[in-house]
Amino acid sequence: MKKMVLLALLGLSACETASNRFDVRVGDGEVIGAEFRLCGRQVPLSRSGDRFTGVQPARCEGHGEIQVSFADRQAATCHIGYVTPGLDQVFDFIVRDGRCEAVV
């Protein structure tokens, strides 16, 4: 019985530490900011030069998006594929000509 409880606790702690990494490189335009929307939360991404990055654990299963805002035009939307709690996932995007594309 003790082994089962220990294994269950280890499994739960693994789910807590797994994170999703989001990386958006903007190739053009005057960018104001970027935020991701996932599991009912909106979180701004950190900026470093022409990149926006963030790391968040998935607290739900489902889809999300990243909104990249520009000073001189409409926002670009990056569609986040399916996220699963407990998995380390990486989502890389590039925004060019006002459109967001996944980098594979």
N, C-alpha and C positions, 0 to 999 in steps of 0.2 A: 504494500500500500504506500509506503514512504517513497518508493521509486516512482510510482505513478504521479504522486503529488509533485515531486521534484521535476519530472519530465514536463508536467503541465506548466509549472512555473517557468521553466526554461523556454518553453514554446511561447508563452505570453511575453516574456522579456524580449525574445527575438522579434516579435511583431512590433514592439515599441521602438526598437533601435533601427529598423529598416526605414530608409528614407528615399524619397524621389528627388532627383536633381534636375533643375530646369535651367537651361542656358539659351539665351536669345542673343544673336549677333545682329546688329542693325547696319545694313550696308549703305543706307542713304537716308536723307531727311533729318530735320531737326527734331530729335526725340525729346519728349517731356518726361516720360516714365513708362514703366511696365509693371503689371501686376498679374498674378495668376489667380484663377477662380476655380476652386476645387472643394468638394465636400461642403458646400454652403459657406465657404470662407473666401475672403478676398485679402491677399497678402501682396504688398509691394515687393518687387524684386530689387536687389542691390545693383547699383550701376558701377561699372569700371570701364571707362573709355566708351567703346561702342558695344559693350556687352552688358547684359542684364542677367543676373544669376540668383538662384534661390534653392534652398534645400528644405523639404518638408516631408514628414511622414504621411502616408496615406491613412486617413481615418475612415475611409469608406471605399466601396468598390464603385467605379463609374468613370465617366468622362469629365473633362474640364477644359479650360481655355486660358490663354494668356492674352491680355489686351495690351498692345503697344501703342501709346499715345504720341501724336506728333503735334508740333506747334502750327504747322501750315496745311494740314490735311486730315482726312478721316483716319481713325484708329485702324490698325491691322490686328487681325485675330489669328492666333496660333492655336490650333485644335490639339488638345492633349488626348492621346489615346487612352485606352482603358488602364486604370491604376488598380492595384490590388494591395490591401494591407499586408505587411510582412515581407514584401519584395523590394529589393533595391532596384530602382529603375532610373534610367537617364533619358531625358527628353531634350534634344538639341534642335534649335531652329535658326533660320536666317530670314531676315526681312529685307526684301529687295523690291523696288518699284511698288511699294505700298502693299505687297502681299507677303504672307508668311509661309515658309516652306520648311518641312521637316528635313533635317540633315541625317542621312543614313550612313 
